[in-house]
Amino acid sequence: MSTQPFEPQPTLNPNLVQINSSTEATIESIIQKRLAEERARLEAEAGVHRKETHHFKRPTERPFTKTERGNTTLLFGGLTWKHEKLVHGALEGLGYLAEVLPTPNVSAFQTGKEFGNNGQCNPTYFTVGNLVQYLQSLEEQGFSKQEIIDRYVFFTAGACGPCRFGMYEAEYRLALRNAGFDGFRVLLFQQAGGLSQSDCEAGLEMNLDFFLGILNALNTGDVLNEVGYIVRPFELNPGQTDQVLDRVMDYMHEVFARKQPFKVEDSLANFLGGFKDTAEYVGKFVNQLRGDDITAPLARCKEMFDEIEIDRLRVKPIVKITGEFWAQTTEGDGNFNMFKFLEREGAQVLVEPVGTWITYMIHQVIQRYKDQKGLEEGAVLPPIWQLGKRAKIEWNFRNKVAKLKLAEAVFRHEYHKLMEALGSIGHHLADQYEMQRLGHPYYNSRSGGGEGHLEIAKNIYYSNKDLAHMVLSVKPFGCMPSTQSDGAQAAVVSHYKDIIYLPIETSGEGEVNAHSRVQMALGEAKNKAKREFNDILEKIGMSLDDLKQFVDEHPETRRPMYQVPHTKGVISTAANFALHIAERAKRESWTPKTVVAVN
């Protein structure tokens, strides 16, 4: 006969709680309940009122998949219309449906304030409001909200660090939800981390073809954009540059839309077998470095620009644009239409290429690897006698840096190749190592956020290199990184007495005040340019009429793509052109003809 061990059963006060089989309550739940009740009683006696806390969690978003690519349109924007048109062509060439958002205006700014959070910087309001405004226009055309959510996605850049740029994604989602477009998909490409999308059959493939296409579009947009600003101030027929630029951009859009990624032919693929992918990868790079898919069309664009007649003897101050990336790039209400205003006021605008930002990011990663060398293996380097460990650290470090330096060199080579194909009248990309050397004494180059030390370095670089009479820094109201650099600029200006530097904060309002401040600084820059030109005339011993007579007898000098060398110590286009004419006149033994007055 077996006996069961005795197991004592818990006894509970029936006056406190009743347990039955239907509720399946446990002792632990009863304890927790009693604790909660006692906590509530004590807090009530102490006058403590607890509020329920809801922690934010990033909503799970329906992905943009490969099967949707044929009927889903990518929306994007935020650059100049030249860059956007070429990126649009590149996306079409890769097989995507794409549309460019309009340039944000004040109405978009107000829409962003209506549906977004308070206290955001104006690029947030302009870009968020612009997206909402565009979706509302689709709804007015007859699309339902669900059709818009299903058939469109928005592709934008994101960031991390001490800037509200890192919060753009949350702002987009909040504004979209408040505007009634909850569930609209936002694809965020981070500066570090790639695309915020799952890897399974992604609708937007971030492969080598994608990156080469977008980088080629951005670089081509940079050089064409700069040429437009170089030529326009000197055109003899007002509006001709814009007309030619429209034709050029339409032509280059078609070039990018028709451009097909390099692929290994099927017959060769069968021969290569398992090496097909490697061969195709190498082939794409060789085609990029040696091909003329873009340089040949740019040579045709050069001929189009040469149809414009210009007068380089107009004395105009050169104004270099720097500042926060979005504010210094956009060409609308977001920066008070500053570029058009400067040209109307008689200035030549020197715009900032996107390429500078790309090389800056590469440079910062290289610098970070140098600073953190060996830290992956521990807090300190291994002792010198552990040669194996030290060699491994050195190999890993040099391998990473070599790859990035190669990428940097290739990028600069490709940029300058396009510039040379267009006539070489644009400026080379600033050397990031020189920029670090110039900016670091005033602004620690390890500090992240915004353009870091670049704003300081550009002010010194473009002034000391005789490339600009005035530097105009455009940034959003309350932009923290740019505000920090403005504080350091006071030391820069005190050390470099000839610099004319003006920071302008932008918002949705205040355009008249901003233009007034720019006019005052521009007046000083104009006087500087006029003094420079008069000094050059005195130096070369020729009058303005003599110079004009030489130009009339040499019509090739009126072409935009005619090469005029830059002379050290001379800034303006007119002054450099006058020096060049004087040198040519001396070589050709040219003398001005005496004009006889007829009574």
GIFEN-V67784 format. One record per run of one state. SS is the DSSP state (H for helix, E for strand, L for the rest). FROM is the first residue (numbers start at 1). TO is the last residue. Records with the same first field share a line. If there is no record, write none. Layout:
# GIFEN-V67784
SS = FROM-TO  FROM-TO
This chain:
# GIFEN-V67784
L = 1-26  47-64  72-72  77-80  94-96  101-105  116-121  141-144  159-163  179-184  191-193  196-201  203-207  233-234  236-239  259-265  291-294  306-308  311-317  324-324  330-332  336-337  345-347  351-353  372-374  378-386  422-431  441-453  465-469  477-479  496-500  507-510  541-543  554-554  560-572  588-599
H = 27-46  66-71  81-93  106-115  122-140  145-151  164-178  208-232  240-258  266-290  295-305  325-329  333-335  338-344  354-371  375-377  387-421  432-440  454-464  480-495  511-540  544-553  555-558  573-587
E = 65-65  73-76  97-100  152-158  185-190  194-195  202-202  235-235  309-310  318-323  348-350  470-476  501-506  559-559
